[in-house]
Amino acid sequence: MIAGSILDENVFKALVKNTPKKLDFLIASPPCQGMSGAGKNRKTEQMLNDERNYLVFKIIDFIKLKSPDFVLIENVPTFLKLLLPYKNKHLKVTEILDLLFGKEYNIEANIYDAAEYGVAQRRTRAIIKLYRKDKTWGQPIKSKKQITVEEQIGFLPSIEAGQKSKIKWHFARKHSDSHIQWMKHTPTGQTAFDNSKFFPAKPNGEKIKSYNTTYRRIKWDEPAPTITMRNDAISSQLNVHPGRKLKNGIYSDARVLTPLELMLLSSLPQNWSIPDNTPELLIRKCIGECIPPLLIKNIVAQINR
């Protein structure tokens, strides 16, 4: 593993040097925060000023040097719409790739939703495939049915905020008493803003104003919504456990999803070997940024050499 910025010439040279001369397959996943629209509206000018959106040009340099048989470039759907400066023009990434490699490679770009390919989470990703003209690479095979949250994590024991289970990585974050109170009175699939009494409010009683995707429980009978970077916060988007109605009328699991629940909903295995001393927030951040591996496995499985 070579750690460092690919924009650093020494790092790039080391990467090229330590890669086999005959390269069969290249997967590239440049950081997507420069194009992500989560939580705010990003204008085109802002995107063009973010150097992370130009990392694709280093991928292009690498392809020129190594000529792999197959290339997979992954990013957020916005990636396919972004216009980048190239030879005094503003072109889409696919247009630039076609100009440079269209004679040698077949070039295909599609947007896939992980929920359609065996993952219990709705997560759309842009995938660009380049493969040599004498090779074949088919389309991924859609699942016959979508996997629900219930099917994927429903077997795990119920735990409340701050509690731990005997299962590795299945422990609940601590939350404020007010957050717990609001979510205890919020039914599955609903937001605490709809509560007549226990709704999100400031200490002075003034109702908090926010999006209806916040303080919201996810649903049992559907794939999970896209897991975001702030999956540690009840006030963030669509990441509160579905809960189950108790005999006293309130709902269990007034908390965000546990690290294990996040893993399973991202198609990561329960026995994923993470070092025991890995910080919880680092795990959460990685999962918030990840592309579900089962989706990539399905896509790559269609390569016919």
C-alpha positions in Angstrom: 0.0 0.0 0.0 1.2 3.5 -0.9 -0.3 6.2 1.3 -0.2 9.8 0.1 -1.6 12.3 -2.4 -1.6 11.0 -6.0 -1.1 14.7 -7.0 2.4 14.4 -5.4 4.7 13.5 -8.3 6.8 11.2 -6.1 3.8 9.3 -4.8 2.5 8.9 -8.4 5.9 7.6 -9.6 6.0 5.2 -6.7 2.6 3.9 -7.6 3.6 3.4 -11.2 6.8 1.7 -10.2 5.2 -0.7 -7.8 2.5 -1.8 -10.2 3.0 -4.9 -12.4 4.2 -4.2 -15.9 1.3 -6.2 -17.3 -1.8 -4.9 -15.6 -5.1 -6.8 -16.1 -7.5 -4.7 -14.0 -7.5 -1.2 -12.5 -10.2 0.1 -10.1 -10.1 3.8 -9.3 -12.4 5.6 -6.8 -11.4 9.3 -6.5 -12.9 11.1 -3.5 -16.4 12.2 -4.2 -16.9 14.9 -1.6 -16.1 17.6 -4.2 -19.2 16.6 -6.1 -21.5 15.3 -3.4 -24.7 17.3 -3.0 -25.5 15.9 0.4 -26.5 18.6 2.9 -26.0 21.5 0.6 -26.4 22.8 -3.0 -23.1 22.9 -4.8 -22.9 25.2 -7.8 -20.9 24.3 -10.9 -18.3 27.0 -10.1 -17.7 25.5 -6.6 -17.2 22.0 -8.2 -14.7 23.4 -10.7 -12.7 25.0 -7.9 -12.4 21.8 -6.0 -9.1 20.0 -6.9 -10.5 16.6 -5.9 -12.7 16.7 -9.0 -9.5 16.7 -11.2 -8.1 13.5 -9.8 -9.6 11.7 -12.7 -6.7 13.2 -14.8 -4.2 11.2 -12.7 -6.2 8.1 -13.5 -6.0 9.0 -17.2 -2.2 9.4 -16.8 -2.0 6.0 -15.2 -4.0 4.3 -17.9 -1.7 5.8 -20.5 1.3 4.4 -18.8 0.0 0.9 -17.8 -2.7 0.1 -20.5 -4.8 -2.2 -18.3 -7.2 -4.6 -20.0 -10.1 -3.5 -17.8 -10.7 -0.2 -15.9 -13.5 0.6 -13.5 -13.9 4.2 -12.3 -16.4 4.7 -9.5 -18.0 7.9 -8.2 -21.2 9.7 -7.3 -23.8 10.1 -10.1 -22.9 13.8 -10.4 -19.5 12.7 -11.7 -21.1 11.9 -15.1 -22.5 15.4 -15.5 -19.5 17.4 -14.3 -17.8 19.5 -17.1 -14.0 19.6 -16.8 -11.6 21.9 -18.7 -9.8 20.0 -21.4 -8.0 21.5 -24.5 -9.8 24.8 -24.3 -13.2 23.1 -23.9 -15.5 22.0 -21.1 -16.2 18.3 -21.5 -17.7 15.4 -19.5 -15.4 12.8 -18.2 -16.8 10.2 -20.6 -16.1 12.6 -23.6 -12.5 13.1 -22.5 -12.0 9.3 -22.1 -13.5 8.7 -25.5 -11.2 11.2 -27.1 -8.2 9.6 -25.5 -9.0 5.9 -25.5 -12.0 5.4 -27.8 -10.0 3.6 -30.4 -8.5 1.1 -28.0 -11.3 0.6 -25.4 -15.0 0.2 -25.2 -16.3 2.9 -22.9 -19.6 2.5 -21.0 -21.0 4.7 -18.2 -24.0 3.7 -16.1 -25.6 4.6 -12.7 -26.5 1.6 -10.5 -28.5 1.4 -7.3 -27.0 -1.1 -4.9 -30.5 -2.1 -3.7 -31.1 -3.7 -7.1 -28.0 -5.9 -6.8 -28.3 -7.7 -3.5 -27.6 -4.9 -1.0 -30.0 -3.9 1.7 -29.3 -0.2 1.1 -30.3 2.3 -1.6 -27.1 3.8 -2.8 -26.6 5.0 -6.4 -23.1 5.1 -7.9 -21.8 6.1 -11.2 -19.6 3.4 -12.8 -17.5 4.0 -15.9 -16.1 0.9 -17.6 -13.2 0.8 -20.1 -12.3 -2.5 -21.6 -10.2 -3.4 -24.6 -12.0 -4.0 -27.9 -11.1 -7.7 -27.9 -12.5 -8.2 -24.5 -16.1 -8.5 -23.2 -17.7 -7.1 -20.1 -21.4 -7.6 -19.6 -23.9 -5.9 -17.3 -24.4 -6.8 -13.7 -27.3 -9.1 -12.9 -30.2 -7.6 -10.9 -31.6 -9.4 -7.9 -35.0 -10.9 -8.2 -36.1 -9.1 -5.1 -34.8 -6.3 -2.9 -33.4 -7.2 0.5 -35.1 -5.3 3.4 -33.7 -3.9 6.6 -35.6 -6.6 8.5 -34.0 -9.4 6.6 -30.5 -8.0 7.0 -30.4 -6.8 10.6 -33.7 -7.9 12.2 -32.0 -10.9 13.9 -29.8 -8.6 16.1 -30.9 -8.0 19.7 -32.6 -4.8 20.6 -30.4 -2.3 22.5 -30.9 1.2 23.7 -28.6 4.2 23.6 -25.4 3.6 25.5 -26.0 -0.1 25.8 -23.7 -2.9 24.6 -24.5 -6.4 23.4 -22.4 -9.6 23.4 -22.0 -9.3 19.7 -18.9 -7.7 18.4 -19.5 -4.1 17.0 -23.1 -4.2 18.0 -23.2 -1.5 20.6 -25.2 1.7 20.7 -24.0 5.3 20.8 -24.9 7.5 23.7 -27.5 10.2 22.9 -28.9 13.1 24.8 -32.0 12.5 26.9 -34.1 14.8 24.7 -33.1 12.9 21.5 -33.9 9.6 23.2 -37.3 10.9 24.4 -38.2 12.2 20.9 -37.3 9.0 19.2 -39.0 6.8 21.8 -42.3 8.4 20.7 -41.5 8.2 17.0 -43.0 5.2 15.1 -41.1 3.1 12.6 -40.5 5.0 9.3 -41.7 8.4 10.7 -40.0 11.6 11.9 -40.1 13.1 15.4 -41.3 16.3 13.8 -44.7 14.6 13.4 -45.1 13.9 17.1 -47.8 16.0 18.7 -46.0 16.3 22.0 -42.5 14.9 21.8 -41.1 16.8 18.8 -37.6 18.2 18.4 -37.4 21.5 20.2 -34.9 24.0 21.7 -34.6 24.3 25.5 -37.0 27.2 25.4 -39.7 25.0 23.8 -39.4 26.5 20.3 -39.8 23.8 17.6 -36.6 23.1 15.7 -36.7 23.7 12.0 -35.1 21.1 9.7 -35.6 18.7 6.9 -38.2 15.9 7.3 -35.4 13.4 6.7 -33.9 14.3 10.1 -34.9 12.7 13.4 -36.4 10.0 11.3 -36.5 6.2 11.8 -35.9 4.0 8.8 -38.3 1.4 7.7 -38.1 -2.4 8.3 -39.8 -3.5 5.1 -37.6 -1.6 2.6 -33.8 -1.4 1.9 -32.1 1.2 4.1 -31.7 4.7 2.7 -28.2 5.8 1.7 -25.9 5.7 4.7 -24.2 9.1 5.1 -21.0 10.3 6.7 -23.0 11.6 9.8 -24.5 8.3 10.6 -23.6 8.9 14.3 -26.2 11.6 14.8 -29.9 11.2 15.4 -30.4 14.7 13.9 -28.8 13.7 10.6 -30.4 12.1 7.6 -32.4 8.9 7.8 -30.2 6.8 10.2 -32.3 6.1 13.3 -33.1 2.4 13.9 -36.6 1.3 12.9 -37.5 0.3 16.4 -40.4 -1.9 17.5 -43.5 -0.9 19.3 -43.5 -1.9 23.0 -46.4 -2.8 25.2 -46.4 0.6 26.8 -46.8 2.3 23.4 -43.3 3.7 23.0 -40.7 2.4 20.5 -37.5 0.5 21.2 -34.0 1.3 19.9 -34.1 5.1 20.2 -30.7 5.4 18.7 -28.7 5.5 15.5 -27.6 2.3 13.9 -24.7 0.3 15.4 -21.5 -0.2 13.6 -22.5 -3.8 12.9 -25.9 -2.8 11.5 -24.1 -0.3 9.2 -21.7 -3.0 8.0 -24.5 -5.5 7.3 -26.6 -2.9 5.5 -23.6 -2.1 3.3 -23.1 -5.8 2.4 -19.9 -6.1 4.5 -19.6 -9.5 6.3 -20.4 -9.8 10.0 -16.9 -11.3 10.5 -15.2 -8.4 8.8 -11.8 -8.4 10.5 -11.4 -4.9 11.8 -8.7 -4.4 14.5 -10.3 -4.2 18.0 -8.8 -0.8 18.7 -10.3 0.9 15.6 -12.2 4.0 16.6 -16.0 3.8 16.2 -16.2 7.1 14.3 -13.5 5.9 11.8 -15.6 2.8 11.1 -18.7 5.0 10.7 -16.9 7.4 8.4 -15.5 4.6 6.2 -18.9 3.0 5.8 -20.5 6.4 5.1 -18.0 6.8 2.2 -18.0 3.3 0.9 -19.4 1.6 -2.1 -21.2 -1.6 -1.2 -18.8 -4.5 -2.1 -21.5 -6.8 -3.4 -22.4 -4.2 -6.1 -18.8 -4.1 -7.3 -18.5 -7.9 -7.1 -21.5 -8.2 -9.3 -20.2 -5.7 -11.8 -16.7 -7.3 -12.0 -18.1 -10.8 -12.2 -19.4 -10.0 -15.7 -15.9 -9.7 -17.1 -15.2 -12.4 -19.7 -11.5 -12.4 -20.6 
